[in-house]
Amino acid sequence: MVRVAIAGAAGRMGRTLVEAVTRSEQDLRLTAAIVLADDPALGVDVGLLTIGTALGVTTSGDLATCAEDFDVLIEFTSPEASLEHLQICRQLGKAMVIGTTGFSAEQKQLITTAAQDIPVVFAPNMSIGVNLCLKLLEQAARVLGNDVDIEITEAHHRFKKDAPSGTALAMGEVVATTLGRNLREVAVYGREGLEGERARETIGFSTIRAGDIVGDHTVTFASLGERVEITHKASSRMTFASGAVRAAHWLADKSPGLYTMQDVLGFAQ
């Protein structure tokens, strides 16, 4: 039995994760739920917040106090909270699944360093479909090569704080790496005015933030005669939650190291 803790359990994604763990057919059990210390949901049975049935798991404002209650922490919160929890998990020797986005390069390095001591799955998107798309993008970039213009369009709900999304950046990174480019050098984030003719080696990003869009991503490979589009559209947060739960189960018996969903799904072999 893999005992699972969920950070941000009272939030939109946290509640979905609670539901995903409780209905999972894998050998998992929700044993800890973390919320902010000033959250109105503090001290409440997390099941009553989410599925309408008591689970016997009371929300806590301090992960460290739950040290004996979990094996793997699933984290979809903020970069700052995730790094704080990462250090606690490192001290406790607990595994961690990180789906939080918006980390700086320096913050990502902290995750890499911590993974020397504990097993960590770190991915900008836990969706199985998105990770399949990442594999398809690698193949498309290899086949189409430098003969196409590449544009990435993503759309999310109005509450998302980072842009472009971590998933869009991951897609750009896969394409750029396959083509031998440095994404930081070729990425173009939005266009305005008379910029002149498009440079072939650039990879463009367009961002939409509106309403309750869960997450849409499209990568366009366009030549003068045709175009290929690889698209993923999420209609429910359960897509990401189910992938994270699968990652938690997979991670439970792994050695310390930094893993991705590509590893979880066997695509990295």
C-alpha positions in Angstrom: 0.0 0.0 0.0 1.4 3.4 -1.0 0.4 6.1 1.4 -0.2 9.5 -0.4 -0.2 13.0 0.9 -1.7 15.9 -1.2 -0.5 19.5 -0.9 -3.0 22.3 -1.5 -5.8 19.8 -0.9 -8.5 22.5 -0.6 -7.7 24.1 -4.0 -9.2 23.3 -7.4 -6.5 20.9 -8.4 -6.0 19.5 -4.8 -9.7 18.5 -4.6 -9.4 16.7 -7.9 -6.3 14.9 -6.7 -8.2 13.8 -3.6 -10.9 12.3 -5.8 -8.4 10.7 -8.1 -6.6 9.0 -5.3 -9.7 7.7 -3.6 -11.2 6.3 -6.7 -7.9 4.8 -8.0 -7.8 1.1 -8.6 -4.1 1.1 -7.8 -2.7 0.1 -4.4 -2.9 3.7 -3.0 -4.5 5.3 0.0 -4.9 9.0 0.9 -3.4 9.5 4.3 -2.5 13.2 4.6 -3.9 16.4 3.2 -2.1 19.8 3.5 -3.7 23.2 3.3 -2.5 26.7 4.1 -2.2 27.5 7.8 -5.0 30.2 7.5 -7.2 28.2 5.2 -10.9 27.9 6.4 -10.6 24.2 5.5 -7.9 23.6 8.1 -8.9 20.8 10.5 -11.7 19.5 8.3 -12.1 16.0 7.0 -10.8 16.3 3.4 -13.4 13.9 2.1 -16.2 16.3 3.1 -14.5 19.0 1.0 -14.3 16.9 -2.1 -16.3 13.8 -2.5 -18.9 14.5 0.2 -17.9 11.5 2.3 -15.6 11.5 5.3 -12.3 9.8 4.7 -10.9 10.0 8.2 -8.1 12.3 7.0 -8.1 15.8 8.6 -6.4 18.6 6.8 -3.1 19.9 8.3 -1.3 23.2 7.9 2.2 21.7 8.4 3.6 18.9 6.3 6.3 18.1 8.8 3.8 17.1 11.4 2.5 14.4 9.0 6.0 12.8 8.7 4.8 9.3 9.8 1.7 9.4 7.7 2.8 9.3 4.0 5.2 7.8 1.5 4.7 10.1 -1.5 3.6 13.7 -1.6 1.8 15.0 -4.7 2.3 18.7 -5.2 0.3 21.1 -7.4 0.7 24.4 -5.6 3.1 27.4 -6.1 6.9 27.3 -6.7 7.5 28.7 -3.2 5.3 26.2 -1.4 6.6 23.3 -3.5 10.2 24.1 -2.7 9.4 24.4 1.0 7.7 21.0 0.9 10.6 19.6 -1.2 13.1 20.4 1.6 10.8 18.7 4.2 10.5 15.6 2.0 14.2 15.6 1.5 14.8 15.7 5.2 12.2 13.0 5.8 13.3 10.8 3.0 9.9 10.9 1.3 9.2 10.7 -2.5 7.6 13.6 -4.3 5.5 14.1 -7.4 5.7 17.8 -8.6 3.2 19.1 -11.1 3.7 22.8 -10.1 4.7 25.1 -12.9 6.3 28.5 -13.1 9.7 27.6 -11.6 12.8 29.7 -12.4 16.0 28.1 -13.7 17.5 28.5 -10.2 14.5 26.9 -8.6 14.6 23.9 -11.0 18.2 23.4 -10.0 17.1 23.1 -6.4 14.7 20.3 -7.4 17.5 18.6 -9.3 19.8 18.8 -6.3 17.2 17.4 -3.9 16.5 14.5 -6.2 20.0 13.3 -5.4 18.6 12.2 -2.0 14.9 11.3 -2.8 13.0 10.1 -5.8 11.1 12.9 -7.6 8.8 12.9 -10.6 8.9 16.5 -11.9 6.8 17.2 -15.0 5.1 20.4 -16.3 2.1 18.3 -17.3 1.0 14.9 -15.8 -1.5 14.1 -18.6 -0.8 10.8 -20.4 -2.0 12.4 -23.6 0.3 15.4 -23.3 3.3 13.2 -22.7 2.3 11.1 -25.8 2.2 14.4 -27.7 5.8 15.2 -26.5 7.0 12.0 -28.0 5.1 12.7 -31.3 6.6 16.2 -31.4 10.1 14.8 -31.2 9.3 12.5 -34.2 7.7 15.4 -36.1 10.6 17.7 -35.6 13.0 15.0 -36.7 11.1 14.3 -39.9 10.2 17.9 -40.8 13.6 19.3 -39.8 14.4 22.9 -40.5 12.1 23.2 -43.5 9.1 24.4 -41.5 8.1 27.4 -39.3 7.1 26.3 -35.8 4.5 28.0 -33.6 3.1 26.9 -30.3 -0.3 28.2 -29.1 -1.7 27.5 -25.6 -4.9 28.5 -23.8 -5.8 28.2 -20.1 -8.3 29.6 -17.6 -8.2 33.2 -16.3 -6.7 32.2 -13.0 -3.4 30.7 -14.3 -0.5 32.8 -13.2 2.4 31.8 -15.4 2.7 32.2 -19.1 3.5 30.6 -21.4 2.4 27.4 -19.7 5.0 24.9 -18.5 3.5 22.4 -21.0 4.0 24.9 -23.9 7.6 25.5 -22.8 8.2 21.7 -22.5 6.8 21.2 -26.0 9.1 24.0 -27.3 12.1 22.4 -25.5 11.5 19.0 -27.1 11.3 20.6 -30.6 14.3 22.8 -30.1 16.4 20.1 -28.7 15.5 17.7 -31.5 16.5 20.4 -34.0 19.7 21.3 -32.2 18.5 24.7 -31.1 18.7 26.5 -27.8 15.1 27.5 -26.9 16.2 30.5 -24.9 17.8 31.9 -28.0 15.1 31.2 -30.5 11.9 31.6 -28.6 9.6 34.5 -29.5 6.9 35.4 -27.0 4.3 37.4 -28.9 4.7 39.8 -31.8 3.7 43.4 -32.4 4.4 46.1 -35.0 6.6 45.9 -38.1 9.0 43.1 -37.0 10.0 42.1 -40.5 10.0 38.7 -42.1 9.9 35.7 -39.7 13.2 34.1 -39.0 13.0 30.4 -39.8 14.9 29.2 -36.7 12.5 30.9 -34.3 9.9 29.1 -32.3 6.8 31.3 -31.6 4.6 31.2 -28.5 1.1 32.6 -28.3 -0.9 32.6 -25.0 -4.6 32.8 -24.3 -6.1 33.3 -20.8 -9.9 33.2 -20.7 -12.8 31.8 -18.7 -12.5 28.3 -17.5 -10.4 26.7 -20.2 -8.7 23.7 -18.6 -5.8 23.5 -21.1 -5.3 23.5 -24.9 -2.0 23.2 -26.6 -1.2 23.1 -30.4 2.2 22.9 -32.1 2.1 23.9 -35.7 4.7 22.9 -38.2 4.1 25.0 -41.4 5.8 25.1 -44.8 4.7 27.0 -47.8 2.6 24.1 -49.1 1.2 22.3 -46.1 1.1 22.3 -42.3 1.0 19.6 -39.6 -0.6 20.4 -36.2 -0.3 18.3 -33.1 -3.0 19.3 -30.6 -4.0 18.3 -27.1 -7.1 19.5 -25.4 -7.9 18.8 -21.8 -11.6 19.1 -20.7 -11.1 18.1 -17.0 -8.4 18.5 -14.4 -8.9 14.8 -13.7 -6.7 14.2 -16.7 -3.7 15.7 -14.9 -4.7 14.2 -11.5 -4.9 10.7 -12.9 -1.5 11.0 -14.4 -0.1 12.3 -11.1 -1.6 9.4 -9.2 -0.1 7.0 -11.7 3.3 8.7 -11.1 2.9 8.4 -7.3 2.3 4.7 -7.6 5.3 4.2 -10.0 7.6 6.3 -7.8 7.0 4.5 -4.5 9.8 1.9 -5.0 12.2 3.9 -7.0 15.7 5.0 -6.0 16.6 8.6 -5.5 16.7 10.5 -8.8 14.9 13.0 -11.0 12.2 11.4 -13.2 9.7 12.7 -15.7 6.3 11.4 -17.0 8.3 10.0 -19.9 10.0 7.7 -17.4 6.7 6.8 -15.8 5.1 5.9 -19.1 8.2 4.0 -20.4 8.8 6.5 -23.2 12.3 7.2 -22.0 13.5 3.6 -22.4 
